[in-house]
Amino acid sequence: MKNFFVMIIFAMISAPAVARRADSYFYGSVAGLRGHHKFTHIHVDIYDPSAGVWASQPNPSLSGDVWGGSIAFGYGVGDFRAEIDLSIREEAHVNNATIKSDSLTAIFYFDLNNKARLTPFVGAGIGGSRVKLHIKNLDVSGARTNFAAMGTAGFNFRITDGLSLNLAYRRFYFGHVELTHDIDVGGPEPAILKVRARDTSSEVLFGASYRF
């Protein structure tokens, strides 16, 4: 994953030297986001040492809303652009747990008409996510680094030749998070709790970008 991002950054830096087109540019952007996270495929397994068996508890899907922000740096040529995006989100509170999901992704865009002041765009990205699960009443946490993928669509509104406002919708897949915890039940063996869940989100972003 590290080598993947190194290659993307190298391509952005070296691109002007390879093709010095008049319509090429670097840009940076910042945005605030509001996301609705949905946690599915939730599995809670408990090992009973007295019986020597595992028991599974059915769990419905859970959801929570979060605020966050993103910062990105990219390079564009004509109707195409690519960027590295870092997005940080607050914890989502669901029942007796919190889940926090951050991401670093390479996103590729197609601008449908970048000659106009209002420019629609679509894009897709891949990268990595860090998902952390915390169970409050046990005060235990688990974290996992995953493959992440996303799709996006939105509008850029050009204020000046360099400055634009951006409004976008993103659909994110963050992957799974899991934890294992021993629980003292007063016997020679502890009970064992295993929790696993998958995290996806729908996000709306509003921000600004600047070409330079």
Phi, psi and omega per residue, in radians:
M1 nan -0.695 3.126
K2 -1.092 -0.765 3.141
N3 -1.113 -0.583 3.123
F4 -1.064 -0.827 -3.118
F5 -1.224 -0.592 3.082
V6 -1.074 -0.732 -3.139
M7 -1.147 -0.701 3.123
I8 -1.107 -0.802 -3.136
I9 -1.115 -0.726 3.119
F10 -1.075 -0.701 3.129
A11 -1.118 -0.670 3.120
M12 -1.134 -0.741 -3.082
I13 -1.231 -0.680 -3.051
S14 -1.497 -0.220 -3.058
A15 -1.002 -0.776 -3.115
P16 -1.078 -0.565 -3.135
A17 -1.262 -0.475 -3.126
V18 -1.417 -0.771 -3.100
A19 -2.420 1.743 -3.091
R20 -1.558 1.343 3.135
R21 -1.560 2.616 -3.127
A22 -1.192 -0.416 -3.100
D23 -1.715 0.340 3.075
S24 -1.675 2.675 -3.065
Y25 -2.851 2.690 2.893
F26 -1.704 2.747 3.081
Y27 -2.698 2.751 3.031
G28 -2.259 2.661 -3.122
S29 -2.554 2.651 3.020
V30 -2.332 2.602 -3.115
A31 -2.718 2.643 2.916
G32 -1.698 2.672 -3.122
L33 -2.400 2.668 3.011
R34 -2.195 2.110 -3.049
G35 -2.147 2.571 3.022
H36 -1.966 1.890 -3.096
H37 -1.620 2.403 3.095
K38 -2.116 2.245 -3.102
F39 -1.925 2.007 -3.053
T40 -2.173 3.122 -3.121
H41 0.887 0.770 -3.111
I42 -1.407 2.162 3.106
H43 -2.134 2.180 3.054
V44 -2.101 1.990 -3.137
D45 -2.048 2.348 -3.127
I46 -2.190 2.249 3.092
Y47 -1.642 2.160 3.120
D48 -1.699 1.876 -3.071
P49 -1.174 -0.477 -3.135
S50 -1.205 -0.592 3.139
A51 -1.726 -0.301 -3.121
G52 1.215 0.527 -3.096
V53 -2.311 2.744 3.026
W54 -1.675 2.475 3.067
A55 -2.184 2.406 3.125
S56 -1.877 2.418 3.111
Q57 -1.891 2.208 3.087
P58 -1.200 2.443 -3.124
N59 -2.399 2.349 3.098
P60 -1.328 2.957 3.027
S61 -1.183 2.541 3.114
L62 -2.123 2.786 -3.139
S63 -2.592 2.767 3.115
G64 -2.794 2.667 -3.125
D65 -1.785 2.506 -3.116
V66 -2.411 2.770 2.928
W67 -1.849 2.744 3.101
G68 -2.947 -2.949 3.136
G69 -2.691 2.811 3.117
S70 -2.433 2.667 3.033
I71 -2.368 2.423 -3.047
A72 -2.480 2.686 3.050
F73 -2.348 2.314 -3.059
G74 -2.591 3.126 -3.140
Y75 -2.417 2.360 -3.120
G76 -2.220 2.627 3.019
V77 -2.404 2.018 3.137
G78 1.063 -2.159 -3.112
D79 -1.552 -0.008 -3.071
F80 -2.000 2.518 3.055
R81 -2.642 2.756 3.116
A82 -2.405 2.564 -3.109
E83 -2.580 2.779 2.950
I84 -1.810 2.167 -3.042
D85 -2.082 2.244 3.021
L86 -1.941 2.088 -3.136
S87 -2.107 2.237 3.139
I88 -2.020 2.331 -3.091
R89 -2.223 2.660 3.049
E90 -1.321 3.032 3.127
E91 -1.282 2.459 2.991
A92 -1.649 2.219 -3.112
H93 -1.685 2.066 -3.134
V94 -2.308 1.982 -3.129
N95 0.909 -2.062 -3.074
N96 -1.729 0.367 -3.053
A97 -2.438 2.839 2.969
T98 -2.223 2.543 3.081
I99 -2.290 2.272 3.138
K100 -2.117 2.284 -3.084
S101 -2.275 2.094 3.054
D102 -2.065 2.776 -3.043
S103 -2.558 2.628 2.988
L104 -2.275 1.997 -3.015
T105 -2.338 2.634 2.945
A106 -1.703 2.113 -3.047
I107 -2.044 2.371 -3.126
F108 -2.042 2.265 -3.022
Y109 -2.080 2.674 2.923
F110 -2.188 2.061 3.088
D111 -1.516 2.160 -3.017
L112 -1.244 -0.448 3.084
N113 -2.871 1.486 -3.050
N114 -1.463 0.155 3.019
K115 -1.474 -0.323 -3.096
A116 -1.595 2.839 3.110
R117 -1.198 -0.654 3.086
L118 -1.818 2.022 -3.013
T119 -2.095 1.953 2.999
P120 -1.243 2.681 3.079
F121 -2.576 2.762 2.996
V122 -2.302 2.726 -3.121
G123 -2.845 2.941 3.088
A124 -2.586 2.664 -3.091
G125 -2.574 2.752 3.034
I126 -2.377 2.735 3.141
G127 3.021 -2.467 -3.100
G128 -2.275 2.707 3.086
S129 -2.323 2.712 3.027
R130 -2.124 1.987 -3.081
V131 -1.994 2.228 -3.114
K132 -2.130 2.261 3.107
L133 -1.962 2.288 3.104
H134 -2.235 2.191 3.065
I135 -1.732 2.039 -2.924
K136 -1.198 -0.831 -3.030
N137 -1.230 -0.393 3.065
L138 -1.682 -0.244 -3.098
D139 0.944 0.862 3.088
V140 -2.191 2.625 -3.091
S141 -2.361 2.693 3.004
G142 -2.474 2.556 -3.123
A143 -2.432 2.669 -3.129
R144 -2.615 2.464 3.024
T145 -1.704 2.236 -3.014
N146 -2.226 2.881 2.851
F147 -1.242 2.406 3.125
A148 -2.195 2.626 3.096
A149 -2.497 2.650 -3.117
M150 -2.686 2.782 2.986
G151 -2.269 2.650 -3.051
T152 -2.603 2.721 3.017
A153 -2.666 2.618 -3.128
G154 3.115 -2.784 -3.091
F155 -2.377 2.488 2.902
N156 -1.900 2.312 3.079
F157 -2.004 2.001 -3.049
R158 -1.384 2.115 3.086
I159 -1.562 -0.873 3.045
T160 -2.291 -3.091 3.118
D161 -1.060 -0.475 -3.111
G162 -1.843 -0.555 -2.990
L163 -1.761 2.330 3.089
S164 -2.383 2.623 2.958
L165 -1.723 2.558 -3.041
N166 -2.243 2.396 3.012
L167 -2.284 2.191 -3.032
A168 -2.522 2.688 2.965
Y169 -1.976 2.390 3.097
R170 -2.262 2.470 3.001
R171 -1.996 2.095 -2.987
F172 -2.051 2.425 2.960
Y173 -1.993 2.082 -3.069
F174 -1.758 -0.258 -3.091
G175 1.641 -2.858 -3.052
H176 -1.760 2.752 2.946
V177 -2.316 2.562 -3.129
E178 -2.619 2.757 3.054
L179 -2.602 2.715 3.059
T180 -2.258 2.339 -3.066
H181 -2.478 2.333 3.062
D182 -1.506 2.386 -3.135
I183 -2.091 2.162 3.132
D184 -1.293 2.101 3.133
V185 -1.998 0.254 3.070
G186 1.453 0.121 3.131
G187 -1.925 -3.038 3.140
P188 -1.207 -0.435 3.117
E189 -2.094 2.520 3.079
P190 -1.422 2.751 2.901
A191 -1.341 2.676 -3.098
I192 -2.130 2.251 3.100
L193 -1.903 2.223 3.040
K194 -2.129 2.264 -3.134
V195 -2.243 2.388 3.127
R196 -2.500 2.404 3.138
A197 -2.630 2.704 3.085
R198 -1.921 2.440 -3.033
D199 -2.037 2.186 2.978
T200 -2.301 2.833 3.141
S201 -2.613 2.706 2.935
S202 -1.992 2.235 -3.025
E203 -2.282 2.525 2.982
V204 -2.017 2.265 -3.121
L205 -2.087 2.483 3.002
F206 -2.342 2.221 -3.096
G207 -2.852 -2.785 -3.104
A208 -2.459 2.646 3.077
S209 -2.336 2.722 -3.122
Y210 -2.391 2.239 3.080
R211 -1.527 2.479 3.084
F212 -2.629 nan nan
